[in-house]
Amino acid sequence: MKSDARQTSARLSAHAVLFVLLSLSPCAAARAQGVWEQWGGPSRNWVVKTKGLAASWPEKGPRQLWKRELGEGYSAIVSDGAALYTMYSRGTQEVVAALAADTGKTLWEHAYEADAAGMSFEFGRGPHSTPLLAGGRLFAVGSTGRMHALDAKTGKVAWSHDLWKEYNGTKMDRGYSCSPVAYKGTVIVFVGGRGQSVMAFDQKDGKVVWKRQDLEVSPSSPIVINVGGQDQLIAFMGGQIAGLDPSNGDLLWEHAHPNDFGGNISTPVWGEDGLLFVSSAYSGGSRVLRLTRGKDGKTTPEELWFHRRLRVHHGNAVRTGDYVYGSSGDFGPSFVAAVDVKTGKILWQDRGFSKANFVVADGRLIILDEDGNLALATADPAGLKVHSKVALLEKTAWTVPTLVGTKLYVRDRRSIMAVDLG
């Protein structure tokens, strides 16, 4: 009897597991393999736990899955595994688009007029910001500060705001570029203006949850970290790096990081060892702060080092172990550089790439430079070893790649493409 009961229980358990697997939607099945729902990927730091990348590529590069025309813009690509979401410009309109991840075909689009009068687009039109997937919705902000919350499956508008006109936010002449971040039912963005440098909106109805601070806004995007058990919103603003309480916008700490034009653009990099790396061009340079939260609950930022030998412009920086890798330079040549995060020592510079962005996966660096060259490399304190490199894109490729499983999604100012790195 006991044996029969155990067998029956095992059969029921097996059937239960099978039922769950069969009832998974394509999106849910893809989710089990990995998603990229926000700027910077799963942890907002361009480090992915993907396994199974090929050690090298054929001479012609990785296998191309599909390619299609898209349109102008630097917005990166987010994905729930089944669909891709990004933004582009079409004439005087900006478009939020959903594409099928396996074919690139359009699932839906939401287009709206974007009045860019008086704005400077000498480097091409936006959008520059990257959408956010959260709670079944897609949150997207265009280059003119228009923010939309859209149903991720249909593209239907749930709510919208004009951050510049409605709230008198700080107009950025080269276009809005802050990528939203989610926190406990809210979506947080930089807006600008007295008492509202940073604002949080309710994801469901778009109501203002809080708006705080008089800090000068910058083109950077915030991240959420945890310091000594406390969640903190890290805001790289026009003249400083600051920590805010993401639940109410209270200022927890700040540390100066001046810049010639207030152009602090690159996203900060956080380490679980309590070290925060920030970098900018235009004389900004790089610095590392050690964040320590005392028994009184207050956070103290201690500067470990600062120099201007590494200047990350509008690209990203990534950290593996004790080392940060980034593309250093602003108006002149840019070199891939490695820095010891604890000491600030520049370990090497590599001149084999123009200005580049990076993704870390399976012990490798995936590099895409502005000339459209895609490379697979490994990096350590001794140098950069490039295993494969191929000319992939044709127009200015300033958009950071997106990796879901072994599928890499890239775009330039004309097209979007999917390749398999497995």
C-alpha positions in Angstrom: 0.0 0.0 0.0 2.8 2.5 0.9 4.6 1.6 -2.3 1.5 2.1 -4.4 0.9 5.5 -2.6 4.5 6.6 -3.3 4.1 5.6 -7.0 0.8 7.4 -7.3 2.3 10.5 -5.7 5.3 10.4 -8.1 2.9 10.1 -11.1 0.9 13.0 -9.9 4.0 15.1 -9.3 5.3 14.2 -12.8 1.9 15.1 -14.3 1.9 18.4 -12.4 5.3 19.3 -13.7 4.3 18.3 -17.2 1.1 20.4 -16.9 3.1 23.5 -15.8 5.6 23.1 -18.7 2.9 22.6 -21.3 0.8 25.5 -20.0 3.7 28.0 -20.2 3.1 30.7 -22.8 5.9 31.3 -25.3 6.7 34.4 -23.3 6.9 32.5 -20.0 9.0 29.8 -21.6 11.4 32.4 -23.0 11.5 34.0 -19.6 12.9 30.8 -18.1 15.8 31.2 -20.5 16.5 34.8 -19.8 15.1 38.2 -20.5 16.5 41.8 -20.9 13.7 44.0 -19.5 15.6 47.2 -18.9 18.5 49.4 -19.7 21.7 47.4 -18.9 20.0 44.0 -18.8 18.8 41.9 -15.9 21.0 43.6 -13.2 21.3 47.0 -15.1 25.1 46.4 -15.4 25.4 44.6 -18.8 26.6 41.4 -17.0 24.5 38.3 -18.1 24.6 34.8 -16.8 24.2 33.3 -20.2 26.2 30.1 -20.9 27.0 28.3 -24.2 28.6 31.1 -26.2 30.9 29.9 -29.0 34.6 30.2 -28.3 35.1 32.0 -31.7 33.1 32.8 -34.9 33.6 31.8 -38.5 35.4 34.4 -40.6 32.1 35.9 -41.8 30.9 36.3 -38.2 28.2 34.7 -36.1 25.1 33.2 -37.8 22.6 36.0 -38.8 19.1 35.2 -37.9 17.4 38.1 -39.4 17.9 41.8 -40.4 15.5 44.6 -41.2 15.3 48.3 -41.7 14.3 50.3 -38.7 15.0 54.0 -38.5 17.0 56.7 -36.7 17.6 56.6 -33.0 20.0 55.3 -30.3 17.4 53.6 -28.1 18.6 50.2 -27.0 16.5 47.0 -27.2 14.7 45.3 -24.3 13.0 41.9 -24.5 10.7 39.6 -22.6 12.1 36.7 -24.6 9.3 36.5 -27.1 9.2 40.2 -28.2 11.7 43.0 -28.7 10.9 46.6 -27.8 12.8 49.7 -28.9 12.2 53.3 -30.3 13.0 55.1 -33.5 12.3 58.2 -35.5 10.2 58.4 -38.6 10.1 61.9 -40.1 8.7 64.2 -37.4 7.3 61.3 -35.5 8.8 59.1 -32.8 7.8 55.4 -32.7 7.7 52.9 -29.9 7.9 49.5 -31.6 7.4 45.8 -30.6 9.0 43.2 -32.9 8.9 39.4 -32.9 12.2 38.2 -31.4 12.4 35.2 -33.8 11.7 37.1 -37.1 12.0 40.8 -36.5 8.5 41.4 -37.8 6.5 44.2 -36.4 4.0 43.2 -33.7 2.7 46.7 -33.0 3.8 50.3 -33.1 2.8 53.5 -31.3 3.7 56.7 -33.2 3.3 60.3 -32.0 4.4 63.7 -33.1 7.7 64.9 -31.5 8.1 68.6 -31.8 11.9 69.0 -31.9 12.0 72.7 -32.8 15.1 74.4 -31.4 16.8 71.1 -30.5 20.3 70.2 -31.8 20.4 66.9 -33.6 23.8 67.2 -35.4 24.6 63.7 -34.3 21.2 62.4 -35.5 17.7 62.3 -34.2 16.7 60.3 -31.1 15.1 58.7 -29.3 18.1 58.2 -27.0 16.3 56.6 -23.9 15.7 52.9 -23.7 12.2 51.6 -22.7 11.5 49.6 -19.5 9.4 46.5 -19.2 7.6 46.1 -15.9 4.2 44.8 -14.7 3.1 43.9 -18.2 3.7 47.4 -19.4 6.3 49.2 -21.5 7.5 52.6 -20.2 9.1 54.7 -22.9 10.4 58.4 -23.0 11.1 60.1 -26.3 13.7 62.7 -27.1 11.3 65.5 -26.5 10.4 64.3 -23.0 7.1 62.6 -23.9 6.5 59.6 -21.6 4.1 56.7 -22.4 3.0 53.7 -20.5 1.9 51.1 -23.1 0.4 47.6 -22.8 3.3 45.4 -23.7 1.1 43.0 -25.7 -1.0 45.4 -27.7 0.7 48.8 -27.6 -2.4 50.4 -26.2 -1.7 53.6 -24.2 -2.4 53.2 -20.5 -1.3 56.7 -19.6 1.2 59.4 -20.7 2.9 62.6 -19.5 4.9 65.4 -21.2 7.8 65.8 -18.8 8.9 69.1 -20.2 5.6 70.8 -20.9 3.4 69.3 -18.2 6.0 69.6 -15.4 8.3 72.3 -16.9 11.2 69.9 -16.7 14.7 70.7 -17.8 14.8 70.7 -21.6 17.9 69.0 -23.0 18.9 70.5 -26.4 20.2 67.1 -27.7 17.2 65.2 -26.5 16.0 63.4 -23.4 18.0 60.3 -22.7 17.4 59.0 -19.1 16.2 55.4 -19.3 13.5 54.7 -16.7 14.0 52.3 -13.7 11.3 50.4 -11.8 11.0 50.3 -8.1 8.2 48.7 -6.1 5.3 49.6 -8.3 6.8 52.9 -9.4 8.7 54.0 -12.5 11.5 56.6 -11.8 12.9 59.1 -14.2 15.0 62.3 -14.2 12.8 65.4 -15.0 14.5 68.5 -13.7 13.2 71.7 -12.2 13.0 73.0 -8.7 12.1 70.3 -6.2 11.6 67.7 -9.0 15.0 66.7 -10.3 13.8 63.1 -9.9 10.2 61.9 -10.1 8.4 58.6 -9.4 5.2 57.7 -11.1 2.7 55.0 -10.2 3.1 52.2 -12.9 -0.7 51.6 -13.0 -2.2 55.0 -13.4 0.7 57.4 -13.9 0.0 59.5 -10.8 3.0 61.3 -9.2 4.1 59.3 -6.2 6.9 61.7 -5.3 9.1 64.4 -6.8 12.2 65.7 -5.0 15.6 67.5 -5.2 17.0 70.5 -6.9 20.0 68.7 -8.5 21.0 69.6 -12.1 19.8 66.8 -14.4 22.1 65.0 -16.7 21.7 62.6 -19.6 22.6 59.6 -17.4 20.3 56.9 -16.2 19.8 55.8 -12.5 20.4 52.4 -11.0 19.0 50.9 -7.7 21.6 49.3 -5.4 21.6 48.1 -1.8 23.9 49.6 0.8 24.0 47.9 4.2 20.4 46.6 3.8 19.0 49.9 2.4 17.8 50.3 -1.2 19.3 53.4 -2.8 18.7 55.1 -6.1 22.0 56.2 -7.6 21.6 59.4 -9.6 24.6 60.6 -11.7 23.6 64.2 -12.0 25.1 67.3 -13.7 27.6 68.1 -11.0 27.6 65.2 -8.6 26.8 61.6 -7.9 24.0 61.2 -5.3 22.1 58.5 -3.4 18.4 58.9 -2.9 15.8 56.9 -1.1 13.8 55.3 -4.0 10.6 55.2 -1.9 10.4 58.9 -1.4 13.3 60.7 -3.1 15.0 61.8 0.1 18.7 62.7 -0.3 20.9 60.2 1.5 24.3 61.4 0.4 26.1 63.2 -2.4 29.6 63.6 -3.8 30.9 66.2 -6.3 31.7 65.1 -9.8 32.0 68.3 -11.9 32.0 68.3 -15.7 32.6 71.0 -18.3 29.1 70.8 -19.7 27.2 68.9 -17.0 27.5 66.0 -19.4 27.6 63.1 -17.0 26.2 60.4 -19.4 27.5 57.0 -18.6 25.7 54.8 -16.1 27.5 54.2 -12.8 28.8 50.7 -12.0 28.1 49.1 -8.6 30.0 46.3 -7.0 28.8 44.0 -4.2 32.0 45.0 -2.3 30.5 48.5 -1.8 32.5 50.2 -4.5 30.7 52.6 -6.9 32.5 53.5 -10.2 31.5 56.7 -12.1 33.1 58.2 -15.2 32.5 60.9 -17.7 34.2 62.8 -20.5 34.7 66.5 -20.9 37.3 66.7 -18.1 35.0 64.7 -15.8 37.3 61.7 -15.4 36.7 58.6 -13.2 36.4 58.0 -9.5 35.5 55.2 -7.2 33.5 55.8 -4.0 33.3 53.3 -1.1 29.7 53.5 0.3 29.4 52.5 4.0 26.2 52.6 6.0 26.8 53.2 9.7 24.9 52.1 12.8 23.0 55.4 12.6 21.7 54.4 9.2 23.6 57.2 7.4 25.6 56.4 4.3 29.1 57.8 4.0 30.8 58.0 0.5 34.6 57.7 0.8 36.6 58.5 -2.4 39.2 55.9 -3.0 40.7 57.4 -6.1 40.1 59.9 -8.9 41.9 60.7 -12.2 41.2 61.8 -15.8 43.1 59.0 -17.5 39.8 57.1 -18.1 36.9 59.2 -19.5 33.9 57.2 -20.5 31.8 59.4 -22.8 28.3 58.2 -23.8 29.0 54.4 -23.8 28.9 52.0 -20.9 31.5 50.6 -18.6 31.4 47.0 -17.2 33.0 45.3 -14.2 34.3 41.8 -13.8 36.1 40.9 -10.6 38.3 43.9 -9.5 38.5 45.4 -13.0 36.4 47.9 -15.0 36.5 48.0 -18.8 35.4 51.0 -20.8 36.0 53.0 -23.9 38.0 56.1 -22.9 37.8 59.4 -24.9 35.5 62.2 -25.9 36.3 64.3 -29.0 39.5 62.5 -30.0 40.3 58.8 -30.4 38.8 56.4 -28.0 40.6 53.3 -26.6 39.3 50.3 -24.8 40.9 50.6 -21.3 41.1 48.5 -18.1 41.3 50.0 -14.7 41.8 48.4 -11.2 38.6 49.4 -9.4 40.3 49.5 -6.0 43.4 51.5 -6.9 42.6 53.4 -10.1 45.6 52.0 -11.9 45.2 51.9 -15.6 46.3 48.4 -16.6 46.3 48.7 -20.4 44.8 50.5 -23.4 43.8 48.8 -26.6 43.7 50.8 -29.9 42.0 48.1 -31.9 38.5 49.6 -31.6 36.8 53.0 -32.0 34.3 54.2 -29.3 32.6 51.0 -28.0 30.0 49.4 -25.8 30.3 46.1 -23.9 28.3 43.1 -22.6 29.8 40.5 -20.3 28.7 36.9 -20.7 30.1 33.4 -20.2 33.5 34.8 -19.2 33.8 36.9 -22.4 33.5 40.5 -23.5 31.1 41.2 -26.4 32.3 44.5 -28.0 30.4 46.6 -30.5 32.2 49.8 -31.6 30.7 52.9 -33.3 32.0 51.7 -36.7 29.8 48.6 -36.5 32.5 46.1 -35.7 31.4 43.3 -33.4 34.0 41.3 -31.5 34.3 38.4 -29.0 37.2 38.8 -26.6 38.5 38.0 -23.2 40.1 40.6 -20.9 42.3 40.4 -17.8 44.9 42.5 -16.1 47.4 41.5 -18.8 45.4 42.7 -21.8 42.6 42.2 -24.3 42.6 39.1 -26.4 40.2 39.3 -29.4 39.0 35.8 -30.5 36.8 37.0 -33.4 35.9 40.3 -35.0 33.6 41.1 -37.9 32.2 44.2 -39.6 28.5 43.8 -38.9 26.7 47.2 -39.1 27.2 50.1 -41.5 25.9 53.3 -39.9 26.9 54.8 -36.6 26.4 52.1 -34.0 26.2 53.9 -30.6 23.5 51.5 -29.2 24.7 49.0 -26.7 23.9 45.3 -27.7 21.2 43.2 -26.0 21.9 39.5 -25.2 19.0 37.0 -24.5 20.3 33.5 -24.2 22.8 33.2 -27.0 20.8 35.6 -29.3 22.4 39.0 -29.7 20.3 42.0 -30.9 22.1 45.0 -32.3 21.1 48.2 -34.2 22.6 51.2 -35.9 21.0 54.3 -37.3 19.3 52.4 -40.2 18.8 48.7 -39.3 18.3 46.2 -36.5 19.7 42.7 -36.6 19.7 39.4 -34.7 22.7 37.0 -34.6 23.3 33.7 -32.7 26.5 33.6 -30.6 26.0 30.0 -29.6 
